[in-house]
Amino acid sequence: MWRDPGTWIALGVSALFIVAGFVMHRVFTNILKRGSPEPADSPTDKPKATHHEQ
């Protein structure tokens, strides 16, 4: 069983998925802990006047 190349490929792919899941978990938890920055008051946030309001 341990000499079969398919066994090592399956173990390698499984290990890769475990490592990728761990890295994604760390990234997501860091993003959620930091939170989003407060939105700045920019001119694009304010509604624009239409022809009817001028």
Secondary structure in CASP SS format (residue, H / E / C, confidence):
PFRMAT SS
TARGET T0000
AUTHOR 0000-0000-0000
METHOD secondary structure of the structure
MODEL  1
M C 1.00
W C 1.00
R C 1.00
D C 1.00
P H 1.00
G H 1.00
T H 1.00
W H 1.00
I H 1.00
A H 1.00
L H 1.00
G H 1.00
V H 1.00
S H 1.00
A H 1.00
L H 1.00
F H 1.00
I H 1.00
V H 1.00
A H 1.00
G H 1.00
F H 1.00
V H 1.00
M H 1.00
H H 1.00
R H 1.00
V H 1.00
F H 1.00
T H 1.00
N H 1.00
I H 1.00
L H 1.00
K H 1.00
R H 1.00
G C 1.00
S C 1.00
P C 1.00
E C 1.00
P C 1.00
A C 1.00
D C 1.00
S C 1.00
P H 1.00
T H 1.00
D H 1.00
K C 1.00
P C 1.00
K C 1.00
A C 1.00
T C 1.00
H H 1.00
H H 1.00
E H 1.00
Q C 1.00
END
